[in-house]
Amino acid sequence: MATQRERVTLSALPTAGPLYRRALLGAVPGRGGRRTDEVPAMELAVDRVAVDPARLADYDRVCGFRLADRLPATFPHVVGFPLALRLITAPDFPIPLTGVVHVANRITVHRPVTVADRLDFTTWAENLRPHDRGRQVDVVLVGSVDGEEVWRGVSTYLGRQRTPGGGERRDRGERPAPPAASARWRVEPRVGTDYARVSGDHNPIHTSRLGARLFGFPRPIAHGMWSKARCLAALENRLPEAYTVDVAFKLPVPLPSTVAFSAKAAQAGWDIALHDQRGRPHLTGTIR
């Protein structure tokens, strides 16, 4: 039986800053809401969102895309992210934002989207499930133009807990040898702050050494969605008009570091990956 969700349409995209502050306040003992065992039975929407050409150009530069009127597959994610953030920071959302890990992201481009399109965004959460380190949930963000779905993103978030969730487990088997590198990239510290500026995702684990240490990282780490975008940019002139790019985020990319990018042609698409200099995976994925 399909879940019945109440639809709430906002007059404009939320502002991310107050939502992050609300999430941090919710982490204070006694100040957070009651975490439930179900996803909210609601969806948030905002209509006719315009794309800022200057922001698009800045995003293209930070992620390595050519300057163009066509939106990279990952750009609607950053445009609509404040709407998803509003959902995630609600007091009754089952996983608190503080300490959450973005473990996977799947984007489907149904047709090219351009800077002239006005996007209607809708977001909701689904598929709350146990994991051996806590529990996971999928946050769906859909972009439509004139009633036609043109873009869909599904972000999987892990909320870490002390006790096992009894569900999906990480593969602890022998790690396969990494594929041959197609390119090597030096990822400088400014990637964290530059991407935060163009995306609006100012999580301190990406921009501050102190913030990173508070969450267990010795130094800031790159945004996972920057890593995904940078991989797509490397294949930009080989991508079809419509496709799905599905990635899993493995080890974080510390700033600074050098990463090895690999792209292997597969049937009807590509297999992509980022590895560190020891051959450990940062990101693995497919384009089909």
VENKA-V346385 format. One record per residue. RES is the residue in three letters. OMEGA is omega in degrees with one decimal (none if undefined). Layout:
RES/OMEGA
RES/OMEGA
This chain:
MET/-177.7
ALA/179.2
THR/176.4
GLN/-178.2
ARG/173.1
GLU/-178.3
ARG/178.1
VAL/-178.9
THR/179.3
LEU/-179.1
SER/-179.5
ALA/175.1
LEU/176.7
PRO/172.9
THR/-171.8
ALA/-174.7
GLY/179.5
PRO/179.0
LEU/176.1
TYR/178.7
ARG/177.9
ARG/179.2
ALA/179.1
LEU/177.4
LEU/179.7
GLY/178.6
ALA/178.2
VAL/-179.6
PRO/178.9
GLY/-177.9
ARG/-178.6
GLY/176.7
GLY/179.2
ARG/178.9
ARG/-176.3
THR/176.3
ASP/178.6
GLU/174.8
VAL/179.5
PRO/179.2
ALA/-178.5
MET/172.3
GLU/179.2
LEU/-178.5
ALA/171.3
VAL/-171.6
ASP/170.1
ARG/177.1
VAL/-179.5
ALA/176.4
VAL/177.4
ASP/-177.5
PRO/179.7
ALA/177.7
ARG/177.7
LEU/180.0
ALA/178.9
ASP/177.7
TYR/178.8
ASP/-178.7
ARG/-176.5
VAL/-174.5
CYS/175.9
GLY/177.2
PHE/170.8
ARG/175.4
LEU/-176.2
ALA/177.1
ASP/178.5
ARG/-179.1
LEU/169.3
PRO/-177.0
ALA/-176.5
THR/-174.2
PHE/176.2
PRO/176.4
HIS/-177.4
VAL/178.4
VAL/-176.8
GLY/-175.5
PHE/179.5
PRO/177.7
LEU/176.7
ALA/179.5
LEU/176.6
ARG/178.8
LEU/-174.5
ILE/-176.9
THR/175.5
ALA/-175.5
PRO/-176.8
ASP/177.8
PHE/-170.1
PRO/-179.2
ILE/178.7
PRO/-178.2
LEU/-177.4
THR/179.8
GLY/180.0
VAL/-179.8
VAL/176.0
HIS/-171.3
VAL/-179.5
ALA/177.5
ASN/177.2
ARG/-179.9
ILE/174.1
THR/174.5
VAL/-179.2
HIS/175.5
ARG/-178.6
PRO/176.0
VAL/-176.8
THR/-178.5
VAL/179.9
ALA/-178.1
ASP/171.1
ARG/-172.0
LEU/169.3
ASP/-178.3
PHE/172.8
THR/179.3
THR/174.6
TRP/178.3
ALA/179.6
GLU/170.6
ASN/171.8
LEU/-173.1
ARG/179.7
PRO/177.3
HIS/-176.2
ASP/176.9
ARG/-178.6
GLY/173.9
ARG/-176.0
GLN/176.2
VAL/176.0
ASP/174.4
VAL/-176.4
VAL/176.1
LEU/-176.8
VAL/174.7
GLY/-179.6
SER/175.1
VAL/-179.7
ASP/175.8
GLY/-179.2
GLU/175.9
GLU/-179.4
VAL/-174.5
TRP/176.3
ARG/175.9
GLY/176.2
VAL/178.5
SER/177.9
THR/-178.0
TYR/177.2
LEU/172.0
GLY/-175.0
ARG/176.9
GLN/-176.6
ARG/-175.9
THR/179.9
PRO/177.3
GLY/175.7
GLY/-177.0
GLY/-176.0
GLU/-178.1
ARG/175.1
ARG/176.2
ASP/-178.9
ARG/178.6
GLY/-178.8
GLU/-178.0
ARG/178.3
PRO/178.1
ALA/-179.7
PRO/176.4
PRO/178.4
ALA/-177.7
ALA/172.3
SER/179.6
ALA/173.5
ARG/-177.0
TRP/170.7
ARG/-177.9
VAL/-175.2
GLU/-179.5
PRO/-177.2
ARG/177.1
VAL/179.8
GLY/-178.5
THR/179.5
ASP/-179.9
TYR/176.5
ALA/-178.5
ARG/-175.6
VAL/-177.6
SER/-174.7
GLY/179.0
ASP/-174.0
HIS/176.0
ASN/-173.8
PRO/178.3
ILE/179.9
HIS/-170.1
THR/-172.4
SER/176.7
ARG/178.3
LEU/179.1
GLY/178.5
ALA/-178.5
ARG/178.9
LEU/-179.5
PHE/170.7
GLY/178.8
PHE/-178.4
PRO/175.7
ARG/-177.0
PRO/179.7
ILE/178.5
ALA/173.0
HIS/176.8
GLY/-178.8
MET/170.9
TRP/179.6
SER/179.0
LYS/179.4
ALA/-179.0
ARG/176.1
CYS/178.5
LEU/179.4
ALA/-180.0
ALA/-179.2
LEU/-168.9
GLU/-176.1
ASN/179.7
ARG/-176.6
LEU/178.0
PRO/179.1
GLU/-179.4
ALA/-178.2
TYR/172.9
THR/175.2
VAL/-172.7
ASP/-177.9
VAL/170.4
ALA/177.3
PHE/-176.9
LYS/177.9
LEU/176.9
PRO/176.9
VAL/179.9
PRO/-179.6
LEU/-0.3
PRO/174.3
SER/174.8
THR/-178.2
VAL/177.5
ALA/178.0
PHE/176.0
SER/177.1
ALA/-178.9
LYS/178.4
ALA/178.1
ALA/180.0
GLN/177.9
ALA/177.1
GLY/-174.9
TRP/164.6
ASP/-175.4
ILE/178.9
ALA/168.2
LEU/178.1
HIS/173.4
ASP/-174.8
GLN/175.8
ARG/178.6
GLY/178.9
ARG/-174.8
PRO/167.9
HIS/-174.5
LEU/170.1
THR/-178.2
GLY/179.8
THR/171.1
ILE/-177.0
ARG/none
